[in-house]
Amino acid sequence: MFLIGSIDSDTVHTENKGLSSAIISTICKIDIYLNLFIRKTLYKNTSSILFLAYCVTKLDTMAEVNKTELKVISWNVNGMKVKEDRINKLMKKKKFDIVLLQETHYGEKKKTTKVEDLVRGMESVKIRSKSEEEQSASENEEEKSESENEDEEKDLAGGEKKCSESKFYTIKDLITKEIFQEPNIIQGDQPIMYTGNLHSRSSGVAILVNKPHTCLKAYSEGGDFAWVYIDIDGQKYTFVSVYYHENESGLMLRIHQSFLIHEPKAWKESNLVIGGDFNTRLYPVDVKRPNFKNSERNEEVKEFMKVGKLIDVWRQQNEAEEQFTYSCKEHISRLDYVFMLERDYKYVKLQSCVIPYEVDYTISDHYPVVLTTQFKNK
């Protein structure tokens, strides 16, 4: 036997912000009819009661899915400053809600020798057509010219830096290893970009939020990773942007520790999406050449996934498919990933997770990963 108390519509509105008005109205009506029905037929028509109970259960299931659809892109842009206008136009054209960027190159310049510059240039050559190579050369020349003329900036780790400006969005510079909070401020229609910077121009991460939201907490460690714990339409989300430089080590442990120390709820009680360039191939099918080999980096990322109970969303959707996000003379590989918690993936309404091979994205040497989904209310 079960009893259902009366439901006040105001209470429903307060406790179920993600529900549409039609569903709220239906729940209230069913509650009234159900109470009347139970009083009259509780001992006469058990099958009818079970049927109505089933209807209520279905409504509860509907209520668990957040109606806010989110379109998330994770992309190594290989430099933001010169490409900012084109990247912004592309983000608007594709209507992305959350943008996880890597290799923004925001931060203090790194002085290198001509030999180092040459080696780095050779390592980042992408297999392209002649016209694409000419376009890339033009972009590199433009970036070189700009970098020679711009003022030197101080590293955020030192606590001093010019205030970043953009005509496209408001920038919130995250000082490395310091918590950023604006829990009482609702960011309006103006997009907000949270940036994590480092002294090296070969790294830097950013998270662009294109929806009105409240920033509960944000954190960054240099240009290696940054995360934001935010509220959108009464629903909590955590987004992480990761750039795991090939010369770094132990980054996965640092990311996990940052949540344990500063905000465990951001991992445990919100909808979590981690995107980035991890500079490793997880599975043999993720590399076209050379042959796949296990590495310390590979094992570290897999252990991070195991301990954190994460899944590789694109691979989960494309078990045996060969698609790659990066190509150069040395290798063709899938280095860029989007991870979600296993518990979220089971209940999420996943629209798609794709690696789009489109000409729009050839302004970088990486192709992005794009996730479109609706999360379950928590």
N, C-alpha and C positions, 0 to 999 in steps of 0.2 A: 504494500500500500504506500502511496506517496501523496503528499498534500502540496499544493502550490499556492503560496500567498499572493495577495494582490500586488501588482507592480505599478508604481507611480511613474508616469511618463517622464517627469522631470528627472527622476533617478536614472531611467534608461538613457536619457540624453547625456547625463553627466558621466555615467560609467561606461558608455559605449560610443565614444566620440567617432569611432571609425564606421559606425552604421549609417546607412542612408535613412532618410525620414520615412520612406515606404516600409522598410523592415521594422523600424521602431514602432510604427503605427500597427503593423501586423502583429507584432509580439504582444502589444497591449491588448488588442482585441481578442487574440487567442487566449490570453490570460483570463479575461473576463468571462468568455464563453466556457472556458475549461472549468473555472470555479463553479459556475452554475450547473454545468453538466455533471461534475463529480458529485455534487450534493444530491442530484436526482437519480443518478444511475450507477453510483459507485458499486453497489452490490448486484446490479441487474445485467450490466452489459460490459463485461471485462474486455472483450475484444475491441470495442469502440474506444475505451480508455487507453488501451495500448496503442491504438492507431493515432490518437491525439498526442500521446507521449512521443511517438515517433516523429510527428510533425514538429513538435517543440525541439526535439533533438536536432532535426535538420536545420531549424532556424539558428540554433546555437552554433552549428557547424558553419553556417553562412556568416555568422557574426565574427568567427575566428579569423577570417581572411580580411586583411586590410584592403580597402578599395583604392588606396593610393598606389598607382603603378609607378615603379621607379625604373628608369633607364640609366644604367651605370656603364661607364667606359673606363678601362684601365689602359694607359698608353704611355710608352716611352717616346717622348717627343723629340729627344736629342737636341735640346735647346729651345727656349721660349722667346727670348727677347726679340729677335728678328722676325720670328714666325708668329708673333702674338696676334696680329691682325687676322692672318689666315686661319689660325687655330680657333680663334673666337668665332669667326664666321662659320666655320665647320661645326663647332659645338652648337651654335644656334640653329643651323640648318638641320642637324640630326636630332635636335631637341633632347639633349642629354640632361638628366637631373643631377647626377653626381659624376664628377670627372676626377679620376685618380691619375695624376701625372708623375712621370719619372724623368730624370735627367733634364730638369728645367734650366740648369746652369745658372740659377740665381745664387749670388754670393760673391765673395771676394775672388779676384782673379788669381789664378795659379800661374806663377812664372815658370815657363818650361824652356828647354833648349830647342833649337831648330830640329835636332835629331829626334827628340822626344815627340815633337809635333808631327814629324814625318812618320814615325812609327805608329802613332795614334791614328793618323789619317789613313794609313794602309790597313789598319785593323778594322776600321769602320766602313770600308768600301762595300757597298751593297751591289748585288748583281742586278743591273738595271739596263734599260735601253739607252742608246746614245743620247737621246733627247733628255732623258731623266738625269743622266750624268751631267749634262751641260747645265741643267737647272740647279742641280745640287751644288756644282762648282760656283755658280753665281750666288747662291745663298751663303756659301761658306765665305766668299769674298766680302759679301755685305756684312756678315757677322764679324769678320776680322776688322773691317773698317770701323764698325760701331764700337767694338771693344777697345780699339786704340784711342777713341775720342771720349769715351765715358769716364766719369770720375771714379776713382778708387773707392770701394765700399769696405767698411770694416766688418769682420766676421760677427755673426750673431752670438757665437759662443763667448765673445768678449763683452756682450751686452750692449754694443753700440752699432748702429747701422742707420743709414738714411731710410726714412719712411718710404716704403714701396708705393708706387702710384701706378694706376692703370685707368684708361678711359673706359674699360669694359666692365670692371667689377671692383668691389672694395677688397683690399688685401689686408689680411691679418697675419703679420709676421710672428711666427712661433719661435720664441727664444729657446735655444736648445736646452733640454732637460729641465724646463720650467713649465708648470701647468698654466694653461690659459683657460679662463672661465668668463662667461657672460650669461649666466643662467637666467637672469631677469630681463634680458634684452631679446626681443623677437626681431630677428633679421628679416626685413621686408622683401620687396620685389627685387631689390638690387642684389645680384649674385655676390657671394662671398668666397674669396679664395684664401685658404689657410696654407701658408708656405713654410717649409722647413728647408733651411739653407746651410751650406757648408763653404769653407774656403776654397775648395776645389771646384773648378768649372765643369768637371766631368760628372757631377752629381747634383742633387737637389730634388726635392719632391714637393708636391702640392696637391691640395684637395679643393676642388671647386664645387660649391653647393648652389644649385640653381633653383632651390625652393625656399620659401619662407620657413625659418627654423629657429630654434633656440639652441645655443651652444652650451651644453652642460659642462663639457671639459674637452680640451684639446692638448695634444702633447707631440713633441718632436725631438728626435736626436739627430742633430745636424742635417745632412742631406740624405741620410740613409732610410729613414722612415718617419711618417707622421700619422697620427690618427685623430679623428674627431668623434666625439660622443654627443649626439644631437637629438633633438625632439622635432619630428615633423608630423603635424596633425595629431598630436597626442600620442604618437608612437615613437619609441626610442630606437635609434640606429647607431651603429658604429662602423665607420669606414676607415680603412687603413691603406695608405699608399707606401709601397716598398721599392727601394732601389738597392739591390744587393750587388755592390761593385765587385768585380772579379778579384780585387786585391784585399777585400774585407774578409773577416771570419767571425763566427759566433753571433751573427746578427739575429738569427731566429730566437736564441735565448734572450737577447736584449729586448726584443719585441714582447715576448711573453712576460718577462719580468716587469716591463713598463706598465702592463695592465695589473699584475699582481700587486705592485707597489702603489700605483696612483688611482686606479679605478677598476676593481674586479667586476663590478656590475656591468661595465661596458662590454665585457666579453661574455659574461654569464646570462645577463638579463635583457640584452638588446638583440636586434637583428644585425648580424655581423657580416661584413663583406671585406675581404682582403684582396687587393689587386696590386700587381707590380711586375717588375723585371727582376727575376731571381737568378739570372745568368747560370742556369743549369737545366739539364734535360732529365725529367723524372723517369721516363720509360723509354725503352728501345724505339718505339714508334715515334718518339718526339724528335728524332734526328734523322736526316737524310744522308748526310755524310759529315764527318767520318763515321766509323762504326761506334755504336753506343758503348760507353764504359761507365761503370759505377765510380763515383768520386766521393770525397769527403763532404763536399757541398750538397751533392745529391742525397746522401744519407741524412745530412742535417735537416734538409727541408722535409724529407719524408718523416723523420722523427717529430718535427714540429707539427706536421699534419696529424700524426698519430696521437701525440699527447694532447693537442688542442681539439681533437675530434673534428678535423676539417676534411672537406672533400674538394677535389679539383673539378669544378663545375663543368668546364668545357669537355674534359675527358670523360666525365660521367655521362654526358649526353652523346659523345662520339667515341665509343669504346675502342674501335680499331682504325679510325680515320687518321690519315696523315695530312696535317696542316701545320704550317710553321709561321712563326712571327718574326723571324730574323734570318737574314742570309748575308754571307760575306764570302771571301775567297777561301777561308778556312773551314766553314761549316754552314749548313742550313738546318735550323733548329727551332723548336718551340721553347722559348725562354720566358714567356710572359704568361701569367696565370691569374685566375680569379678563384679564390677559395671562399667557401661558406661552411658554417657549422652543419654537421650531419643532421642534427635535430631540426634545423630550419629547412634544410633541403627536403626532408620528408613531408613537410606540410606546406611548403611554399607553392604558389601558383606560378610556375616557371614558364614564361612565354618563350624565351630563347636565350642561348648563349652561343655567340658566333665569333669567328675571326674574319672580319670583312676584308677581302682582297679588293679594295676599291682605290681608284686613282687619287681620290681625295687624301688618302693616308700616306701617299708616297713622299710627302714633305718630311717624313722621318725615315730612319733606317729600320724602324720596327713597325709591324702591324699591331693594332690594338686587339683587346678582347672586350666584347660588348655583352652585357647581361641585362635582360629585361624581365622584370618579375613583380609579383605582389607578395608581400610577406604576411605571415600569420600574426594577428594581434597578440600581444603578450600582457 
